[in-house]
């Protein structure tokens, strides 16, 4: 469905993506993992043409997105950005209805069909009863659900999510990702999630692509990608993929940072704790 071929991007003279290639399959949830500054968000922004590749190309259903308008892309691809702060006190329904803009002409307001789709999206995320509330009166988790509803109102085939659980408490992280997983299964939406959270990616994603030194170092199931060797190489952590005995879901057990050089002795505080 989405093909990334030899993608290159740099900021000034610093290369961020240097020949990254990846195929994204229809209907899957795929996680994009890697350390800070590796190009995860840059990759996502190239997918919906918020940035333009400096080399290589991105194909959507076989068509190069560089030849498509942003409005054309937005009819298929919706994005949920990192932040959910909204400066103006729009109502929840106002925010969600903005997702219909790619289907409207200039100066056109929302049609009855647009409003119906917006209300369906609010119902999908459990916010229909709050449609008249100002968005800034909602909790962080509710605001995030409203942003997801705005994306769903676009009736997308692809949903791009950049750190969708950033700044949410643990309960809300599960709530948001459970919601996204359900919507992907029910509506067949392809979900691309950029994340720092290894355990969350392991739990929810069908496949994981790991970015290292500007390229997709590996891509496969969590079992294939989240190996102790790969996590040590890319994240400099000792970790292992395991199954949660209670839920039966995959999780990542972190043992600690990889020691760059051996320490001659333990700190007093650590030694007393181990004693």
ZISULUR-V441022 format. One record per run of one state. SS is the DSSP state (H for helix, E for strand, - for the rest). FROM is the first residue (numbers start at 0). TO is the last residue. Records with the same first field share a line. If there is no record, write none. Layout:
BEGIN
SS=FROM-TO  FROM-TO
END
This chain:
BEGIN
-=0-0  11-12  24-27  33-38  47-53  60-61  67-68  74-75  80-89  103-110  124-126  130-132  137-138  153-156  162-168  187-188  194-196  204-205  212-213  220-220  225-226  235-235  243-248  257-266  274-274
E=1-10  13-23  28-32  54-59  62-63  76-79  90-90  133-133  157-161  189-193  206-211  214-219  236-242  249-256
H=39-46  64-66  69-73  91-102  111-123  127-129  134-136  139-152  169-186  197-203  221-224  227-234  267-273
END
